[in-house]
Amino acid sequence: MYKYDEYDQRIVDERVSQFRDQTLRYLAGEIAEDEFLPLRLQNGLYVQRFAPMLRVAIPYGLLSTHQVRRISEISRKYDKGYVHFTTRQNVQLNWPLLEQVPDILADLAEVEMHAVQTSGACIRNTTTDQFAGVARDEIVDPRPWCEIIRQWSTFHPEFAFLPRKFKIAVCGSEQDRAATMVHDIGVHAFRNEKGEVRFKILAGGGLGRTPMVASVIRESIEPENLLTYLDAILRVYNRYGRRDNKYKARIKILVKAMTPEVFSQKVEAEWEQIKESASLLPETEIQRVSQHFIDPEYQALNDHDLNDLALKAPAGFQSWLKQNVFPHKKPGYCAVTLTLKATGDAPGDVSAEQLDIIADLADQYSLGELRVSHEQNLIFADVEQSALIELWEKLSAIGLATANRGLLTDMICCPGGDFCALANARSIPLAEEIQRKFDDIDYLHDVGELDLNISGCMNACAHHHVGHIGILGVDRKGIEYYQIQVGGSASKDASLGKIIGPSFKREEVPSVLEKILSVYIDQRHEDELFVDTCQRIGITPFKERVYGQAA
């Protein structure tokens, strides 16, 4: 993984010192609230419903066990002994005291972590595939390119105050596990007919009040021009993006208003002016960064017969093996997902005690690294197949061997009204009710792969628009209701879900989901996934089952 050099460390240390001074002056009344707002936002600090919330960057979702232990320590010292992992591969503290935030940032800086640009109208944390570097379907390792984008975008003076927040995701595999199609910029790495690395660039994706799927802006760009082309896109957005209305300020609105064709023309014209600039990426820099992401010293192993392994294992292992173990590019290895979705736990939450044990297990079984996924789960990327039973037993002991990765209860869920001041409804209690309703693992495996996303408001932090089933919390005269849509997808053929009809009270939602699933079970073709059935039959059968034939 990438290690800070002296310049990286100095930048982060100086930012801690600056923010400490800003915070002290704000608490002393020397900085007004509106002046402090952009300062705290670009250091990851929000004011939530009951307390501040600090969002810490995990660039492209990659953590060392040393960093995991520091996060655990911070959660005990400054918070309530747990943390929350997000869809942006970040981690959040929900209860820090404002006056202690500079101390938290100083502790993070000691382990090469920070909260810079995790909020505010700037370029946010660059995200990618949680299986980057180990996936069998990988064409190009996206991690060096994410790191290059991170270094280019951090403290970029021209893009520190954009019209709105700006998110970039990079995909280097056949399957898009980074949801690039619903980002402000999506970067697809591929190889041309000569085997050379190239990038397809997309722009204008995003969710929220006006969900949109990104459009292709350029089919192919060379590695040395990646940053200059991203620079051109940001310049066009910075120049033409609306600043008079925050609901119309995202790049997706600009791309739609201009049309993708005209937007692309303006980007190309801008790029012609700057493509020979200092942002031109030299091969030496590409190689320097790439050296941080070379393969570790894998053992020379042979693949095990995993079915035979399952027959020798205790009950429960087979389901976990089928659902939570991912194929690895190296023989004898696999990647393991720890779903943070056990029944009764808030999705994405993990305790300090669990983090300490996870760090120990990652040292023992996964070469000292941990990944965070878009789905709010944790991943051991380099596990020897021969150790799977032993690892499963140890994960079971701490409640992190739930065999539901990719199934209904492995839901993406925002903090909702329990924490967020913007939320119209609570997400976490609904998630728990759904977990308890569908706690039969055999039933979940029969239903199969299904993305369920729950957002507490139209900001769509849980990406409900692209869930196979998406749930949105709405406020109707002070009462929480939930709107349901089906058929969304965040893959390379991304699609937005369609609302099935009027919203429901919270206690009604689990039964409504049961009816929706019954339509799928009745009408699916052999080996057809839920989302494929939805897109084949449309929403009418679901409406009729949920609301009755008269609907």
KAZI-V552965 format. One line per field, one symbol per residue. phi: phi as a letter, one per 20 degrees, with the letter a starting at -180 (. if undefined). psi: psi as a letter, one per 30 degrees, with the letter a starting at -180 (. if undefined). Layout:
BEGIN
phi->???
psi->???
END
This chain:
BEGIN
phi->.fdfeffgfffffffgfffffffffffenecfgfffgfffffdmdddefdafcdddfcglmdcefffffffgfffffdcdnbccedfemdccdecfegfeggffffffffdmcacflebnebfegfdbffdgncffefecfefgfffffgffefmfffdfcfgbgbcccccccfeeddlffddgcdddebdffenefcceddbneqdmfcfbefdfebfbcfgfdgffffgffffffffdffdebffcefffffffffngffgffffffffgecfdeffgefgffgffffffcfgfeffeddfefffffffeefgnffffffedddfdfdgndbdceefecfgndfgnebeffffffgffffffdblmcbdddgemddceecefgfeffffgfffgfdmcdfecgndgeeeebffmffcefefebeefffgfffgffdeefffffffngbedccdeaffmfelffdfgcdccfcddlndfccedccnfbdffdgbefdfeqgfcfgfefgfffffffffgffdfefmefgfffgfeemeggfgfffdngff
psi->lkkkafeeeeeeeeeeeeeeeeeeeeffgfklefefefeeegggjljaefllkkkkkikggkklfeeeeeeeeeeeefbggllkklfgglkkkfhlkeffeeeeeeeeffghllgkhglliakakklakfgkffkfgkekjfeeeeeeeeeefkgjefgfilellkkkkkkglekjgghffhlekkjjklkafggkklkkkllgllbbfikkklkkekekklefgeeeeeeeeeeeeeefkkffjffgflfeeeeeefkeeeeeeeeeeeeffffgaffkjleeeeeeefffglklikljllkljfeeeeffllkfeeeeeeefkkklfkkfllkkkjkhhkkfkkkfkkleeeeeeeeeeeeefhgglklklfghlkkjfikkefgeeeeeeeeefggggkhgkglefhlkklfaffekffkflkeeeeeeeeeeehgjeeeeeeeakkjkkjkflffhfghffgkekkkkklkjhgkklkkkllglkgafhklklkkfalllleffeeeeeeeeeeeeeefklkgkleeeeefefafeeeeeeeflff.
END
